[in-house]
Amino acid sequence: MAIRFLALIRQAGEGPELRDRILARLAAVPGPMRVCDYGRLIVAFSGSPAIEVEHGVIVGALFDRRYPARVDQLPDEERRKIEGTRGRHLIDAYWGGYVALLAGEGDSVDVVRAPFGELPCYRMTLGDATVVASDVGLMIEAGVLRPSLCWEAVARELAWRDLRTAETCLDGVRALQGGERLRADAVGIHVDRLWSPWDFAACSTALAEDEAEEMVGRSVRACVAARASQFEHVLLMLSGGLDSSIVAACLAGQKRPLSLLTLVTRDAVGDERDYGRLMARAVGLPLHEALRDVARIDPARSPSARLPRPAVRMFEQESARIAREAAASEGADAIFTGGGGDNIFCALQSASPAADRLLTGGPGRAFLATATEISRLAPASLFAVIRATVGRTWPWRRSSPTAPDHLFLSGIARAAAGSAAPHAWLATPRGALPGKAAHIKLLAYADSFLQGTDPQADLPTVAPLLGQPLVETCLRVPSWCWFEDGRNRAVARRAFASVLPEEITGRRSKGSPDGFLGEICERHGAALREMLLGGLLARQGIIDAADVEQALNAAGPMAPADFGRLLRLADVEAWARSWASRSAA
């Protein structure tokens, strides 16, 4: 059953009227909701798992760092530590997809969201009270939110694609991000960060090169096993790429049913069946193959319609449909992916790791070896890599540069977007290494990816590689260790070389959905034209309609960057229409 929760944080001494009104509305929500009253904090939740402590509740999946299995109950001593540290002990000793709601001393309340947790936590103010919930749908059902679009936030969403902050695209609704703690007390509402990737990126915490492979392999296996322990039967989306193949190898060792599904397109770049079949044979399981059908795509239907921002792409409609049907046929109760593998395993193509080696070890054979590996990967000349490396060592160039995407946006939207990257992790500490900054930027993208999770989905979709302990382990690996034989993600390749086909561990190519995106543009061109030139984004002045029209009218095939961007605009348009219709109702 899907995990949903809504909590009301009242002012001390406030009467019961608001509480009673909200609970009366929630009583009509389908599915039973349990209500816990801790005085200033009232929590209503449904689904499982949930663990109660003396003055609060932890909803969502919780795992102990010491054991690869879900935690269903906590010893009294652990409950006291969690409450005594205002949730900090959860960050240090546990991980998962949880949100902890804790009533503290002196009428204070703390809300903690897990780093890289897939369970969302949104918040809004209601007079002097604060409401936090797993989804905005529950806020609406409780009668506390009347949704209204924030067009400046929409502009920022388009400009800083895949880098999301606490801001959503609905007025008054903010997200509590992974690793953050919200505190409500007599002073007001304030948020602090309990977890940052930079805490694990310092040279003083780095793993020795000869232990990185073992540590990463052990952490991957533990995280995948823990995630799998929640479910009876897993359906894995197996592309045949390195990351999903690693997940397949780990799941195959679990004592529970496993089904494998690969999705293909008519375009050769999107057809990775040969690799998928190799991996399926390696684990001794059949591979179900399905062709994405462009006719089943509906550009006007937003897969993010229940989310407070357009975080899910249009082409994922078809992937989700096929996965749901396959899961129903196989009897699976969860869908697993290899999502986030590129991010945690440091799939970079830049000179930054060579700069790290130069800064920490100086010029010499080791630095030249790393520069050579990166030149083979790029591909670029060794001289070009060395020149770029030296440039990245200057203190003012050690951050990982990020620029907004202004393609097809109006001047008004560009101004609203600003010029500074919005994600907190991209603020580079003094003395940070450039390779670590680049790795952490990849993790910021992965963190943003998780904000597309819908708690109301029929089946949970789990990216087991995005586990907090594994992320922390990978951050401790020196950035140059990820590059070998002209390939990135080298530590992960070595860690699983004994259980993966050599064709996969040695693979240099990657699949891409670009061909399917082109099919969508070709098949649904008329609908996309109407949506973009006659839609809300155009009327609100978010897009430059003349530039969009020129791109749509251009002779010859459209560049992948252009049709990918136009489809992203259509994603946002469909999402905005879905919310505008509810706002007007």
C-alpha positions in Angstrom: 0.0 0.0 0.0 1.3 3.5 -0.9 2.8 5.5 2.0 1.0 8.8 2.5 1.1 11.1 5.4 0.0 14.6 6.5 1.0 16.3 9.7 -0.3 19.5 11.3 2.1 21.5 13.4 0.0 23.9 15.5 1.0 26.9 17.5 1.2 26.1 21.3 -2.2 26.7 22.9 -4.1 26.7 19.6 -7.7 25.3 19.8 -8.9 22.1 18.1 -10.9 23.7 15.3 -8.3 23.4 12.5 -7.3 19.9 13.7 -10.8 18.7 13.7 -11.6 20.2 10.3 -8.5 18.6 8.7 -9.2 15.2 10.3 -12.8 15.2 9.2 -11.7 15.8 5.6 -9.0 13.1 5.8 -11.6 10.6 7.0 -13.1 10.7 3.5 -9.8 9.8 1.9 -9.8 6.2 0.4 -7.9 3.8 2.6 -7.7 3.9 6.4 -5.5 6.5 7.9 -4.1 6.2 11.4 -4.0 9.4 13.5 -1.4 10.1 16.2 -1.8 13.2 18.4 1.3 14.4 20.1 -0.1 17.7 21.3 1.3 20.4 19.0 2.0 17.7 16.3 -0.8 15.7 14.8 0.1 13.0 12.2 -2.2 11.1 9.9 -0.7 8.3 7.8 -1.6 5.3 5.8 0.4 2.4 4.2 3.5 0.8 5.6 6.1 0.8 6.9 5.8 3.1 9.9 7.6 3.0 13.2 6.3 4.9 16.3 8.6 6.4 18.8 7.5 7.9 22.1 6.7 11.3 20.7 6.5 10.8 17.0 6.5 8.5 14.0 8.9 7.5 11.3 7.1 6.8 8.0 8.7 5.1 5.0 11.4 2.5 4.6 14.1 2.5 7.3 17.3 0.5 7.1 20.1 -0.1 9.7 23.6 0.5 8.4 24.7 -2.7 10.0 22.2 -5.1 8.5 20.9 -5.4 4.9 17.2 -5.6 5.8 14.3 -3.3 6.5 13.9 -2.2 10.2 10.3 -2.9 11.4 10.8 -2.0 15.0 13.4 -0.1 17.1 14.8 -0.9 20.6 14.0 1.6 23.3 17.5 2.8 23.4 17.5 3.7 19.7 14.2 5.5 20.0 15.6 7.6 22.8 18.7 8.4 20.7 16.6 9.4 17.8 14.4 11.7 19.8 17.3 13.0 22.0 19.2 14.1 18.9 16.1 15.6 17.2 16.5 13.0 14.4 20.2 13.4 13.9 20.8 9.8 15.0 18.7 8.6 12.0 21.2 10.3 9.6 24.2 8.7 11.3 23.0 5.2 12.1 20.2 4.5 9.5 19.3 5.3 5.9 16.4 4.7 3.6 13.3 6.5 2.2 11.9 7.8 5.5 10.5 11.0 6.9 10.6 11.3 10.7 8.0 13.5 12.5 9.1 14.2 16.1 7.5 16.2 18.9 10.3 17.5 21.0 10.6 19.4 24.3 9.1 22.8 24.9 6.5 22.5 22.2 9.1 22.1 19.4 8.6 19.8 16.4 11.3 18.4 14.1 10.7 16.9 10.7 13.7 15.0 9.1 13.9 13.7 5.6 16.3 11.0 4.6 19.3 11.8 2.3 18.4 10.4 -1.1 15.0 9.3 0.3 12.3 8.7 -2.3 9.4 9.6 0.0 8.7 13.3 -0.6 8.0 15.9 2.1 6.2 19.1 1.1 5.3 21.9 3.5 3.1 25.0 3.5 1.9 27.5 6.1 -1.7 27.9 7.1 -2.1 31.0 9.2 0.1 30.3 12.3 0.2 26.6 11.6 2.4 24.5 9.3 1.3 21.5 7.3 3.7 18.9 5.9 2.7 16.0 3.7 3.9 13.3 1.4 2.0 14.7 -1.6 0.1 17.9 -2.5 -2.9 15.7 -3.4 -3.3 15.0 0.3 -3.0 18.7 1.1 -5.8 19.4 -1.3 -8.0 16.5 0.1 -7.4 17.8 3.6 -8.7 21.2 2.4 -5.6 23.2 3.3 -4.3 23.9 -0.2 -5.9 25.6 -3.2 -3.3 25.1 -5.9 -2.0 28.1 -7.8 0.8 28.1 -10.4 4.0 30.2 -9.7 5.2 31.2 -13.1 8.6 32.5 -12.0 9.3 29.1 -10.5 8.2 27.5 -13.7 10.8 29.7 -15.6 13.5 28.6 -13.1 12.4 24.9 -13.6 13.0 25.2 -17.3 16.2 27.1 -17.1 17.8 24.9 -14.4 16.6 21.6 -15.7 17.2 18.6 -13.4 18.7 20.9 -10.6 15.8 21.3 -8.2 15.6 23.1 -4.9 13.1 23.5 -2.1 11.1 25.7 -4.3 8.2 24.0 -6.2 6.1 25.4 -9.0 3.0 25.8 -6.9 2.6 29.0 -4.8 3.2 28.5 -1.1 4.4 24.9 -1.4 8.1 24.1 -0.6 9.9 20.8 -0.4 12.0 19.5 2.5 15.1 18.2 0.7 17.0 15.1 1.5 19.2 15.4 4.6 17.3 18.5 5.8 15.6 19.0 9.2 12.7 21.4 9.6 12.2 22.7 13.2 9.1 24.5 14.4 9.3 26.2 17.8 8.3 29.4 19.5 10.7 31.4 17.3 9.2 30.1 14.1 10.1 27.7 11.3 13.7 27.1 10.2 15.5 24.5 8.2 19.0 23.2 8.7 21.0 20.6 6.8 22.0 17.5 8.6 23.7 15.8 5.7 26.0 17.1 2.9 28.0 15.3 0.3 30.9 17.6 1.1 31.2 15.9 4.5 32.6 12.8 2.7 34.6 14.5 0.0 37.5 15.7 2.0 41.0 14.3 1.4 41.1 13.3 5.1 38.3 10.8 4.5 39.5 9.3 1.2 39.8 5.6 0.8 43.1 4.0 -0.2 43.1 3.1 -3.8 43.6 -0.6 -3.1 40.5 -0.7 -0.8 38.1 1.3 -2.9 37.0 -1.7 -5.1 36.2 -3.9 -2.1 34.4 -1.1 -0.2 32.2 -0.1 -3.2 31.3 -3.7 -4.1 30.3 -4.5 -0.5 28.2 -1.3 -0.2 26.4 -1.9 -3.5 25.5 -5.4 -2.4 24.3 -4.3 1.0 22.1 -1.5 -0.4 20.5 -3.6 -3.1 19.9 -6.4 -0.6 18.3 -4.0 1.9 16.0 -2.5 -0.7 15.0 -5.9 -2.0 14.1 -7.0 1.5 11.0 -4.8 1.4 9.4 -6.8 -1.4 8.2 -10.2 -2.4 9.0 -10.1 -6.2 11.1 -7.5 -8.0 10.8 -6.5 -11.7 14.2 -5.0 -12.8 14.4 -2.7 -15.8 17.5 -4.2 -17.4 19.0 -2.1 -20.2 22.2 -4.1 -20.4 24.2 -1.1 -19.3 26.7 -1.4 -16.5 24.5 0.0 -13.7 21.4 -2.1 -14.2 23.6 -5.1 -14.8 25.2 -4.6 -11.4 21.8 -4.4 -9.8 20.7 -7.6 -11.7 23.8 -9.5 -10.4 23.0 -8.4 -6.8 19.3 -9.2 -7.0 20.0 -12.7 -8.6 21.7 -13.6 -5.3 18.6 -12.9 -3.3 16.2 -15.6 -2.3 13.1 -14.0 -3.9 11.6 -14.0 -7.4 13.1 -11.7 -10.0 11.9 -10.8 -13.4 13.9 -8.9 -16.1 12.5 -6.4 -18.6 14.3 -4.5 -21.3 12.7 -1.7 -23.4 13.8 -1.0 -26.9 13.1 1.6 -29.6 13.2 1.3 -33.4 16.3 3.4 -33.4 19.5 1.3 -33.1 20.9 3.6 -30.3 17.9 2.7 -28.2 18.1 -1.0 -28.8 20.4 -2.6 -26.2 18.8 -6.1 -26.3 22.1 -7.9 -27.1 23.6 -6.7 -23.8 20.4 -7.3 -21.9 20.3 -10.9 -23.2 24.0 -11.4 -22.2 23.2 -10.3 -18.6 20.0 -12.4 -18.4 21.9 -15.5 -19.4 24.6 -14.7 -16.8 22.0 -14.8 -14.1 20.0 -17.6 -15.6 16.7 -15.8 -16.1 14.5 -15.0 -19.1 14.5 -11.5 -20.5 11.2 -9.9 -21.4 11.6 -7.5 -24.3 9.1 -4.7 -25.2 9.1 -2.1 -27.9 8.2 1.5 -26.9 5.1 2.4 -29.0 5.1 6.1 -29.9 1.4 5.9 -30.7 0.7 5.3 -27.0 2.2 8.6 -26.1 -0.3 11.4 -25.3 1.5 14.8 -25.2 -1.4 16.4 -23.4 -1.2 14.0 -20.5 1.4 14.9 -17.9 3.1 12.0 -16.0 3.8 14.7 -13.3 0.2 15.7 -12.9 0.1 14.8 -9.2 3.5 16.5 -8.5 4.1 20.1 -7.6 6.6 20.5 -10.4 7.0 18.9 -13.9 9.7 16.5 -12.9 8.9 13.5 -15.1 9.5 13.4 -18.9 6.8 12.7 -21.5 8.6 9.7 -23.0 8.5 8.0 -19.6 4.7 7.5 -20.1 5.4 4.5 -22.3 8.2 3.1 -20.1 5.9 3.3 -17.1 3.0 1.7 -19.0 5.0 -1.3 -20.1 6.6 -1.8 -16.7 3.2 -1.7 -14.9 1.8 -4.3 -17.4 4.9 -6.5 -17.0 4.8 -6.3 -13.2 1.1 -7.3 -13.2 1.8 -10.2 -15.5 4.8 -11.4 -13.4 3.3 -10.8 -10.0 5.9 -8.2 -9.1 5.3 -5.7 -6.3 8.1 -3.3 -7.1 10.0 -2.0 -10.1 13.8 -1.6 -9.7 16.1 0.4 -12.0 19.8 1.1 -12.3 19.0 4.9 -12.1 21.7 7.0 -10.5 24.6 4.7 -11.3 26.3 7.2 -13.6 26.0 9.8 -10.9 27.4 7.8 -7.9 30.0 6.0 -9.9 31.4 9.3 -11.2 30.7 9.0 -15.0 32.6 12.2 -15.8 34.1 13.3 -19.1 36.3 16.2 -17.9 39.8 17.0 -16.8 38.7 17.6 -13.2 39.9 14.2 -11.8 43.3 14.8 -13.4 43.3 18.2 -11.6 42.7 16.4 -8.3 45.6 14.2 -8.9 47.9 17.1 -9.8 46.8 19.1 -6.7 47.2 16.2 -4.3 50.3 14.4 -5.7 52.0 17.0 -7.9 53.3 16.4 -11.5 54.7 13.0 -12.2 53.9 9.6 -13.6 50.7 9.2 -11.6 49.3 12.5 -12.9 50.3 11.7 -16.5 48.6 8.3 -16.2 45.4 9.9 -15.1 45.6 12.5 -17.8 46.2 9.8 -20.4 43.1 7.8 -19.3 41.0 10.9 -19.6 42.3 11.8 -23.0 41.4 8.2 -24.1 37.9 8.6 -22.7 37.2 12.1 -24.0 38.6 11.6 -26.7 41.1 14.5 -26.7 44.8 14.9 -27.1 47.0 14.5 -24.0 48.2 18.1 -24.4 44.6 19.4 -24.4 43.8 17.4 -21.3 46.9 18.7 -19.5 46.1 22.3 -20.5 42.5 22.0 -19.2 43.8 20.3 -16.0 46.2 23.1 -15.2 43.4 25.6 -15.7 41.1 23.7 -13.3 43.7 23.9 -10.5 43.3 27.7 -10.0 41.3 28.3 -6.8 38.6 30.4 -8.7 38.1 27.6 -11.2 37.7 24.6 -8.9 33.9 24.6 -8.8 32.0 22.7 -11.4 30.5 25.3 -13.8 26.8 25.2 -14.4 24.9 27.5 -16.6 21.1 27.9 -17.2 19.6 26.6 -20.4 17.9 29.6 -22.1 17.0 27.9 -25.3 13.5 29.0 -26.4 13.0 31.0 -23.2 11.8 34.7 -23.3 13.8 37.5 -21.8 11.3 37.6 -18.9 11.9 34.0 -18.1 15.7 34.3 -18.4 15.6 37.2 -15.9 13.5 35.2 -13.5 15.9 32.2 -13.8 18.9 34.1 -12.5 22.5 33.2 -13.2 23.5 31.3 -10.1 23.0 27.5 -9.9 20.2 26.9 -7.3 21.3 23.7 -5.7 22.9 24.1 -2.3 25.5 21.3 -2.9 27.0 23.3 -5.8 28.4 25.9 -3.4 32.0 24.7 -3.4 33.8 24.9 0.0 37.2 26.7 0.2 40.0 24.3 -0.8 37.7 21.7 -2.4 39.1 19.6 -5.2 37.6 20.2 -8.7 37.0 16.5 -9.4 35.0 16.2 -6.2 33.0 19.3 -7.1 32.2 17.7 -10.5 31.2 14.4 -8.8 28.9 16.2 -6.4 27.2 18.1 -9.2 26.3 14.6 -10.6 24.9 13.7 -7.2 22.8 17.0 -7.2 21.2 15.8 -10.5 20.5 12.4 -8.9 19.0 14.1 -5.8 16.7 16.1 -8.2 15.8 12.9 -10.0 14.3 11.5 -6.9 11.9 14.5 -6.6 9.9 13.0 -9.5 8.7 10.2 -7.1 4.9 9.9 -6.8 3.8 8.4 -3.5 0.4 7.7 -5.0 1.9 5.4 -7.8 0.4 1.9 -8.0 3.8 0.3 -7.7 7.0 1.7 -6.1 9.9 2.4 -8.4 13.2 2.0 -6.6 16.7 3.1 -7.6 18.7 0.9 -5.1 22.1 2.4 -6.1 21.0 5.8 -4.7 21.4 4.5 -1.1 23.0 6.9 1.4 25.8 4.5 2.5 26.8 3.7 -1.0 26.8 7.4 -2.0 29.1 8.1 1.0 31.4 5.3 0.1 31.7 6.5 -3.5 32.4 10.0 -2.4 35.4 8.7 -0.4 37.0 7.2 -3.6 39.6 9.5 -5.1 38.1 10.9 -8.3 40.9 9.6 -10.5 40.3 6.0 -9.4 37.1 5.9 -11.4 39.1 6.0 -14.7 40.9 3.1 -16.3 41.5 1.7 -19.8 39.8 4.8 -21.3 36.6 4.1 -19.4 34.9 5.8 -16.4 33.1 4.0 -13.5 36.3 1.8 -13.3 36.0 1.0 -9.6 32.4 -0.4 -10.1 33.5 -2.3 -13.2 36.3 -4.0 -11.3 34.1 -4.7 -8.2 31.7 -6.8 -10.3 34.0 -8.1 -13.0 33.6 -11.7 -11.7 29.8 -11.8 -12.1 29.2 -9.6 -15.2 29.9 -10.6 -18.8 33.1 -9.1 -20.1 31.2 -7.4 -22.9 29.4 -5.4 -20.3 32.3 -4.5 -18.0 34.3 -3.5 -21.0 31.5 -1.7 -22.8 32.2 1.9 -23.9 28.9 2.8 -25.6 25.7 3.9 -24.0 22.1 3.7 -25.0 20.0 6.8 -25.6 16.3 7.7 -25.8 17.0 10.3 -28.5 15.6 8.2 -31.3 12.4 7.8 -29.4 12.2 11.5 -28.7 12.5 12.1 -32.4 9.7 9.6 -33.1 7.5 11.5 -30.7 8.1 14.8 -32.4 7.4 13.3 -35.8 4.3 11.5 -34.8 2.7 14.2 -32.6 4.0 17.3 -34.3 0.6 18.9 -34.7 -0.3 18.4 -31.1 3.1 19.8 -29.9 2.7 22.8 -32.2 -0.7 23.6 -30.7 0.5 23.1 -27.1 3.6 25.3 -27.5 2.3 28.2 -29.7 -1.2 28.4 -28.2 -0.6 27.3 -24.6 0.0 28.7 -21.2 3.7 29.1 -21.5 3.3 31.3 -24.5 0.4 33.3 -22.9 2.4 33.8 -19.7 5.5 35.0 -21.7 7.7 32.2 -20.5 8.8 31.0 -23.9 9.8 32.9 -27.0 7.0 31.8 -29.3 8.7 33.2 -32.4 11.9 31.1 -31.7 9.8 28.1 -31.1 7.8 28.5 -34.3 11.0 29.0 -36.3 12.3 25.7 -34.9 9.1 23.9 -35.7 9.1 25.2 -39.2 12.7 24.5 -40.0 13.4 22.4 -43.0 15.2 19.1 -42.6 15.7 17.0 -39.5 15.8 18.8 -36.2 18.9 18.5 -34.0 18.5 16.2 -30.9 19.2 19.2 -28.6 16.3 21.1 -30.2 13.7 18.4 -30.3 14.7 17.4 -26.8 14.2 20.9 -25.6 10.9 21.3 -27.4 9.6 18.1 -25.8 10.7 19.5 -22.4 8.7 22.6 -23.0 5.7 20.4 -23.9 6.2 18.4 -20.6 5.9 21.6 -18.7 3.0 22.8 -20.7 1.0 19.6 -20.1 1.9 19.8 -16.4 0.8 23.5 -16.2 -2.5 22.7 -17.9 -3.2 19.9 -15.5 -2.9 22.2 -12.5 -4.5 25.2 -14.1 -7.7 23.2 -14.7 -7.7 22.2 -11.0 -7.1 25.7 -9.9 -10.1 26.9 -11.9 -12.4 24.2 -10.6 
